[in-house]
Amino acid sequence: MTVPIEDGPRRTDPRSFAVRAISMLGQLVLPILFGAFAILDEGDLGDLALYFVPLVLVAVGANMAFAYLRWRRLTYTVGDADIRVESGILSRAARSVPYERIQDVSLEQKPVPRLFGLVEVKFETGAGGGDDLALTYLTQGEGERLRELVRARRDGTVVASDSTVTVEADSGRLLFAMSPKRVVTFGLFEFSLAVVAVVAGLAQQFDFLLPFEVWDWRAWREQLAAPGQWLAGLGFLAQVLGVVVAIGSLALVGVATGVIRTVLREWNFRLERTDKGLRRRRGLLTRTDLVMPVHRVQALRLRTGFLRRLFGWHALKVVSLASDSGSANHEAVPFAQMEEIAPVVAETGFALPTTDLDWDRAMPAYRVDGFLLGFAVTLLISAIALAFGRWELALIPPILGGGWMALHEYLDWRWSRYALDCDQLYARRGWLAPSLTIGSRHKLQSAEIIRNPLARLRGYADLHFGLAGGNLRMRGLPLARAQAIRDAVLASMGERDFSEVVETSGSRLEAH
């Protein structure tokens, strides 16, 4: 499908001001409710109708007028070298972003804009969320057209003002999708007690509406005395049963919250291979459409959790030039088995580690030093407890803390490994929630050896590799091995001249 290009300043869709007015109206709900409660507390319903309702109507009208003026005063211009946005009602502001700074363009549909068929176009510059550019709101077709136009001009494709831009087809070659059953299963592992914290916070803010103090356990006991009289007679058994019920209730709330959040975020998840890269679409209420260019992928990150790995579930995240700001989620496969992830890894030009790789571990001296430093902190805490005469508390930090740190350092030594082959670097970290980072030797930006005074004394070093959107580190390696890996990676980086990388027919020619 092709859409003609029009030069000159343009406004967002006229329905944008209605969407903004509705969104801003939501911010007035709490002040209106607080005001209504205050008037009813000191007056009557007549006072509410006489004084408060007109104020609400004025606030809503002013909100609509402000949203309309804000829409009228916002324009965007797609130039030959940059995209320019001008906004402001009383004081005008103009921002220009060169195409070469734009790492990616994504489309997002929140619930209210989605009702109007509008999308938010986000231009990721890689400079942080506050420095990214967004246009709210455009039609779906205009958003697609603008995304393809910006990509074409960013990649150096000549597009004349009277030509047309080809809008990417609705679908490409399907690589991975999640069924409703898979999404719900994913949600069961996304345990969260965020709702409990929110409810507790609301209860504290609105405790004046309850007939007793929320955090007074005696008041709760009195409230439940009549219906729970038979339970109180059970004595200690009742207390144990109450604890079990409370923990079970929290667990149920946590699981339900995780499922709901996951369904809202991952519903109808689809990952497709298009000529522009990996296209990911997902979301129930807020629908996002993100394309991750394959030629910009610098590394991959595979991760799992303590429970997930028992069932073989893993997640795959793409680390690229567009993800260094942290403003976008570049998760390509959020919940899958390794046999489902392997084809996606192959599409990015990377490879999973083979069984014959020669893995390196950190030196035992590095782990011993980590334990000793942590144990010294527990001794300091014990000394403070002894200074206050609490000898019984002084034993807890070195026994419990020291034991945990010793176990952690040993398991981390067993699980954390590093490897190097002719094309890639591998860093496997963690024993509780393992992760594997795969980096291209040709796409890394720097290689640095770091040694603190203790490392120089003990003969080990850390390797830090420059990587947009993340980090790739090898810790506690013998100095000679760290120098050998650094030299090999620097040689690989020198083999690649990124200025000679060209784009032909929508795909970038790369040599690995």
N, C-alpha and C positions, 0 to 999 in steps of 0.2 A: 504494500500500500504506500502511496506517495502523497505527501502533503506539501503544498507550495510554501516557499519561504517569503516572508514579508519583512522588509527592513523598516527601521524607524521605531520610535517608542511605542510600546503597547501596554495596555492595562491587563490586569488579571481578569478572570471571568466576572461578569457583573453580579453573579450570585455569591461572590466571595464576601461581600459586605453583609449579606444575610447570615452566612455561616459565622462570620466574626461576631455579629451582634448576638447570635445564640450562644456562642462560646463565652462572650463577655457577660451575658446575662447570668450564666451559671456561677460567675464569681460574685454576683449580687445576692445569691440565695441565702448564704449564711448571715450577711449583715441584715437582710430583711427579716430573717427569723429571729435574730437577737433583738432587733428593734421591736418586733411584734411582741416578744415575750416581756420586754422591759415595759412597754405601754400597758399590756394586760396586767402586769404585776402591780402597777401603780394606778391604773385607771379602769375603764370598762370598754366594752365592745364599741360603744359610741365614739369614744376617743380614738379608737383604732380606725374607724371609718372616716372620722372627721379630719384627722391630722396625718395619719400614716399612709393611707391609700393614695392620696394625691402626691405625696413625696415619692412613693414607689412608681407611680405613673410617670412622673417627671424624670426619675432616674432611668426608667426603661426608654423613654423617648430620647433623652440625651445620649443614651448608649447607642441607639439606632443611628442617630445623627452623626455621632463620632465615628462609628463604623463605616458609614457611607462616605464621609469626608476622607477618612483614611484610605478607602479604596480608590477614590477619585484622584488622590494625590500620589499614588504609587504607580510607577511605570517601570518597564524593563526594556532594554534595548540589546539585541543580539548583534554585536558588531563583528568586524573581520578578525579582531585580535582579542576581544574580551566581551564579557557580558556585563551590562551596567544597570544598576537598580537605583532609582531615585524615589525617595519617600519623605514623609513629614508634612504636617499640617501647618504649623506656625513657622518652625525652623526646618529648612530642607536639608536632607543628607543624601549624598550620592556615593555609591560604592561600585568600584570596578574591579572585576576579577579576571585576570588573563586566563586564557584557555589552558596554557601549559601548567597552571597551578591547580586546575580542577582534576582531581584523581578519579572521581566517579560521580555519576548522577543517578539518584534513586527516586522512585515514586512511592508515596505513602498515602493511604486513604484511611482517615479516622472515621468513626461512626457518622458524625454529622455531615462532613463533606461527602461521604459515600452516598448519603441519601440524595444529594444533589448531583451525583455523578462527577464530582470534582476530586482532584488529587493535589497533593503538596509535592513540589519538585525540589529536591535537596541536592545542592552542589557541594560535594565534599572536597575541601581544599587540603586536608591533611594537617591543618594548623590548629586544630582544636575545635570543639563544638561551638564556642562562641564566635569563631572566625569563619565558620561555614556559612553558606548563602542558601536561602530558601525562598521560593515563590509560592504564596498561598492566596488563591487556589486557581488551578487551571483545569480545563476539561481533560479527559483522558487522552483524547487525540492530540491536543496541544502539548500535553506533558510528554507523550511519546515523541512527537516531532521535535520538541526542544531538546530532549535527551539525545536523540540521534544527531541533531545538528551540532550540539556542543561537542559530542564525541568526534564527529567528522572534522571539525575545525581544530580540535585539540590534537588530533592525530595527523594533521597536515593535509587532509583531503580538501581540495579546492571546491568550494560551493559558491556559485554565483548567485546574485540576488534574484535572478529570474529563473533559477533552476528549482528542482524539487529534491526533497530528502526522503529517502526510503525508510519508512517506519518498520521496525522489527516485527516480524510475525508474532501472533499471539502465543505460539508454542514452538518449541524446538524438540530435539531428541531427548526423551525423558531418561534421566539418570537415576533419580530416586524420588519416591513419594511416600507419604505416610497416610495410611488408612485411618478412619476414626478409631478403630481398635488400637492401632499403634500409638496414636496420640494420647489416648486415655492411659495406656500402659506406661507411656513416658511420664505422664502426670503423676502416677503412683510413686515414681522415684524422685519427684520434685517436691519433697516434703518441705512445708513452709509453715511457720507460725506467725507470719506477718499479720494475718487477720486478728490473731489473739492480741498482738501488740496494739493494733489499731483500736480494737474494741476496748482494751484496757485504757488507752488514752482518751477515747470518747467518754468512757465511764467516769474518768477523773474530771473531765471538763464539764460534764452535765450531771454531776453528782447531786446538784441542788434539786433535780427533778425526782430523786429517790427519797423515800421516807427514812433512810438510815445511811450511815457512812459505808461507802463501798468497800473500803479496805479494813473494816472492823469485823474480825471473824466472829466475835461474840454476837454482833447484830445478825449475821447470816445464820448462826446457830439458833437464835431466837426465832427468826423467820421460818426456819425449817423444823422447828421443834414439834409443831402439831402434826404435820404429815410424816415426820420421821421419828416419832416417839419410839416406835417399835425397834428402829435401828439403833437408837441411843442406848437401849438396854443391852445390846450385844457387847458393849465395852470395847476392849482392845480390838476384837474382830471387826467391829464397826469402823474403827479408825483405819485399819488396814484396807477394808473394803472401800472406804471413802477415798483413800489414796489411789487405789487401783482404778476406781471410776474416774477420778480427776485426771490421772495420766492417760487413761483410755480416751477420755473426751478431748484432751489436748491433741493426742495422736490423730483422732478422727478429724478434728478441725484442720490440723496440719496437712493431712492427706487430701482432704476435700479442697483446701486452698490451692495445693499444688496442682491438682487435676484441673481446677477451674482456670488458673493462670496459664497452664500449658495449653488447654483447649483454646483459649482466647488468642494465644500467641501463635500456635503451630497448626491450627486447623487448616485443612486442605493444603498441606505443605507439598510443594513441587519444586524439584531442582532439574533444570533442563540445560542441555548443551546447545547453545546457539552460536552463530558466527561471531558474536561479540564476546562470548565468554560463558560463564555459568550464571544462569538466570534463576533466581530464587523468589518464589511467591508464596506467601503464607498469611494467616490471620483470619479470625472470625469477624470481629468488629472492626479492628484496624487492619486493613489489608496493605501489605508492603510488597513492592516489586523492586528487587535489587539485582543488578548485573555485576558480577565480579570478573573483570577481564583476566583471562588466563595468562596473558603475557606479562601482567603486573604481579603475579603471585611470586613472592620471595621465599615463602616457607609454608609448611603445613603443621598444624598442631592437633594431635590425637590425644583425647583425654577420656577418663572414665571416673567412676566413683567407687567407694568402698563396697557398696551393695551391687552397683551396676556390673562391676567386673565379674561377680559371681555368676551372673546370668549372661555374660558375653556382650553387654551393651557398651557402645563407645560413641563418641562425638568427634566430628572432624571440622576444624576451623581453618579458614584460609587467612594467611597473613600476607597482606599486600601493601602497596604504597597508599591505597585508599583507606587503610584501617589504622594508620599510625596516630590519628587524632583521637581514637577511641569513641568517636561519635556514631559509628555504625557497627552493627553486629554482622560480621562476615562468617557466620556459622553455616557451612555448606551442608553438613549432615548432622543434625542434632542428636539422633537416637537411632542407632543401627548396629547390626552385627558386622564383623570385620569383612565377611565376604560381600556385603553390600557396599562397604566403604571402599574396597579395593578398586572397583571400576572408576569411581570418582577421582581417586588419587591418580590413576593412570591418565585421566583426561587433563589433569593439571600439568603433566609432564614430569611428575615426581614418581618415586617408587618406594614401596614399603621395604623395611630392612629384610635382607635375606638371612637364612639360617647360618651361613658361613661367615658372617661378619666378625671381625676381631674387635671385641668390646674392651674399653678401658674403664677402670674404676678409680675413684679417688684414692690417694695414698692413705693407709691406715693412720699415719701421723696427723692428717687433716681431720679425720673423725675424732681422734683422741683429743686434739686441741679444742675442737668444738665442744666436746663433753666437759673438758676441764674448765673452759671459760664459763659455760653454763653452770657448772657445779660451784664455781667461785661465787656466782650471784646468789645461789641458795645459801651458802655459808654466810654471806653478808646479811641476808634476811634473818638467819638464825642468830647472828650476833646482835642484831637490833632487838629481837625478841628477848634474848638473855639480858640485854641492857635494861629492859623494862621488867625483869624478873619473871618472865613467862617461859620458864624452862620447858614446860610441857609442849608449848608451841614451837620451840626451837628445834625439836626433832623432826617435825613434819617436813619442812622444805628439803633437807638433805636426803631423807629417806624416800619420800614420794617423788620429789622433783628429780633427785639424782637417779633413781631407778628408771623413771620415765625417759630422761635424757639419754641414759645409756642404751635403753632399748631402741629409742628413735635413731640414734647415730648408727647402731649396728644394722638395723633394718634398712636405713637409708643407704648405707654402704653396700648392702646386698642388692638393692633394687636400682640405684642410680648408676647409669652407665653411659659411656660416650663412644662413638664410633665414627669412622671416616672411610668413605670409598672414593672412587674416582670422580664422582659427580656431586655427592651429597654429604652433609654432616647430620649426625643423629645425636640427640640428647634425651635420654630417658631419665625422668625425675619422679621421686615420690614413691612411697610404699602404701600409704593409706588411700590416696586418690592418684594413681599413676598417670603420667602424661608423657607423650613422645613428641618432640619437635624435630621436624625434618627440614633442613635448610639447604638451598642450592649453593654450592661453592662458588658458582659464577655470578650470583646475584647479591652476595653479601657486600656491605659497604665498607667495612673495616674489620680488622682483627687486632686485638689488644691483649697483651699479657699484663696482669695486675698482681702485685705481690706486696702484702703488708709486712711489717717488720717480723712478725712471727713466721710468715710463710718463707721469708728469706732465710731465717734461722733454721727452719725445718726442711727446706729444699723442695717445696711445692709451689704451684702457681695456679691462678684462675685465668681462663680465656674468655674474653667478652667479644662477641661478634656484632657489628653494627647491622641492625635489621629494622626496617621501618615497620611500625605497628607491633613491635614486641621485642623480645630479647632472646638470644641464644647463648647460653653460658655453659662452660665446662669448668667444674670446680675441683680444686685439690689435686690436679694432675702433677706428676713429676715434672720438674722444670724442663728437662731434655725433651720429654714427650710433648709438652705444651709448645715449645719452640718449633719442633718438627711439624706439628699440626698447623701452627700459624704460618710457617713458611710455605707449606703445601697449599693452604687456602689463598694466601697472597698471590702465589703463582697462578692459581686458577682464576682469580679476579683479574689479573693482568692479561689473561688470554682473551678477555671479552671487551670489545669496544662498543659501548652502548650507543655511541653517536652514529654507528653504521647500521643500527637496527631500523629497518624500514617496514612500513605497513603496505601490504598489497592485497587488494580484494577483500578488505575488512579483516584480515588476519595478519599478525606480525610474524615475520620470519626470524626464528631464533636458533642459535646453535648451542647445544648443551654439551 
